[in-house]
Amino acid sequence: MSKVLFNQNAHSRTWWHVNPDKPGEVTLEKEFDRAPVLEHCAAMRNEVQQTGELRKAMSIPTSVFFKLLQEGKVSGQWMEGGGIAIDKSELQRLFNDPELAYLRCMDKL
């Protein structure tokens, strides 16, 4: 497959792969620098905790979220126009998962 840079910003690059065996088939590959997100989460955990109904509990990079989807560790419903709807109990489970603790922006919900 040939590889062409499709999009780039400060923290990610998206590559466009064309499959020579199937002319109408392409693959998008996303490379993502997780360090800024992880640093942000750590900084938020060390700040005064937010209160109220709406607060940022976790920051999950898209690449990590899609990996969790592929591995069956999270489920959601694709919404018309893009995005995924996730049940509140599913979010609670993700927040309490010790393997994802590094993505938390607060100590407890």
N, C-alpha and C positions, 0 to 999 in steps of 0.2 A: 504494500500500500504506500502511496505517496503521502507526504505529510506537509501541510501548509498551515502557517500561523493564521488563525481565523480572527482572534480577538486577544487583546492584552491590556491589563491594567496594573496597578502597583503591586497587587498580591496574587494575580492569577494569569494564566495563559490558556487559551482554548485552541486546540489544533483540529484541523479538518483533514480527515483521512479519506482518500478515494480508493475504493476497491477495484483494481484493474480487471478482475474476473467478473464483476457485476457492475457495469457502468452506472446504473441508477442507485447504487448503494454507497452511502457515506457514513462515517463514524465521527462523532465529536468527542475529543479527549480533553479533559480539563485538568490542568496542573494548578495546585493551590498552595500558597504559603500559609500554613496554619499558625505560625508564630505570632503574628499580630493579634489574632483572635484569642489565642491562649494567654498572651500578655494582658489583654483587655479583661478577660475573665478573672485572672489573678488580681488585677488592680481593683476590680469591683468587689471581689470577696474581701479585700483589705480595707475598703471604704465603709462608711456608715451604711448599714443595711437599709434598703428601701422598705417602705411600708405602704399599705393600701391594697386595693383590689388588683390594680395593674402594676406589675413590676417585672423587671427582667430577671428571670431565674437562670437561664442558660443561654449560651451562644454556641450553636452547633453549625460548623462550616458545612456548606452544601455537600462537599465531597465526603465528609464523615457521615452525614445524614443518608446519602445515597448508598454508602457502604452498609450502613445499618439496615436499610431497606433490602439490599441484595442478600444480606445474611439472614434475613427474616427476624431481626431483633427489634424491628419496629414495623407497625403497619399503619396505613392511612388510606384515605379515599382521595383520589385525584379529583380536583375541582375544575369545572369548566372555566377556561380563561387562564389556567395555570395555578399552581400551588397544591398543597396537600392539606386536607383537614385531618387532624389527629384528635382522638378522644382525650379528655382531661385525665382520665386514669392512665392512659398510655404515656402522657407527658410526666405524670407523677412517677411512674415506673422508671422512665429514662432518668429523671432527676435523682432518684434513689439508687441508680445503678453505680456501684463503686468503680467500675471500669470507665465511667464517663464523668467522674468527679472533677476532673481537670477542666471540664467545660462549664461548671457551675459559676454563676455570678453572685450567688449568695449561699449562706450556710444551710438554710432551711427554708421551706416554703411556708 
